[in-house]
Amino acid sequence: MKKYAYTRSLWCAVLLCALVFTIVIPANANQIEDQYSSVIKNIELEKIESEPPKQVIDVFDVREDGWFAVGLNSQEICVYDQNGVYQYGFRFNINGAFAVELLANNIVIYFIRGDKAVYLDKDGNCVSYFDTTSEYNIQLLERTSKQINGDSYQLERDVGIFGGDYARLVKVAQAGDRTVLYDASSIGLAVGIWHYVVLLGGFACFVFGGAHILKKKLSEPE
């Protein structure tokens, strides 16, 4: 009799657990899916089918097979194959800087402010949303070169007096051959000139403003 009661209690426990999992797991799955959808909506993620105009580069990453991604200051990420042929990209809207990583067929966007990251497939579906660390984020943000299979991938600035922003991604092979994979030199030059114009304009305002104040002081009777 005791054995029968024990067996019945065991089966009741099994059925209860099965019932709990049947209710809880779909609920948790729906909550996660809602969270992922909310993330995509909040950053206004949009897939870019055709290659957008070239822009200066903020961040980049290279995959083991030579595919690379460039993160642009226009808040766009563009992915290219090893030959520099555009594959896909994303446009988004966030506050602050970001970094990027290519992992297998997916892409990770790191939000520097807030130490968060969103893991996307190539269609823009959210695979995961997770916490990151400031140290790792800054490492990705400040990276200007990466070694892959003996080749060096490097960000380069425009040369000359107006050079400043990173405008090119260059592959330097072990033998020393250089291949420009991404080139936004004309945009980088324009941005550099604009920065200097703003700087010179501010300096001119300071000088003329100071001269006007000094002249006014000198013209006042003692």
CORLINZI-V411258 format. One record per run of one state. SS is the DSSP state (H for helix, E for strand, C for the rest). FROM is the first residue (numbers start at 0). TO is the last residue. If there is no record, write none. Layout:
<<SS FROM TO> <SS FROM TO>>
//
This chain:
<<C 0 0> <H 1 41> <C 42 44> <E 45 47> <C 48 55> <E 56 61> <C 62 66> <E 67 71> <C 72 74> <E 75 79> <C 80 84> <E 85 90> <C 91 96> <E 97 102> <C 103 104> <E 105 110> <C 111 114> <E 115 119> <C 120 124> <E 125 130> <C 131 132> <H 133 141> <C 142 143> <E 144 147> <C 148 149> <E 150 156> <C 157 164> <E 165 171> <C 172 176> <E 177 182> <C 183 183> <H 184 218> <C 219 221>>
//
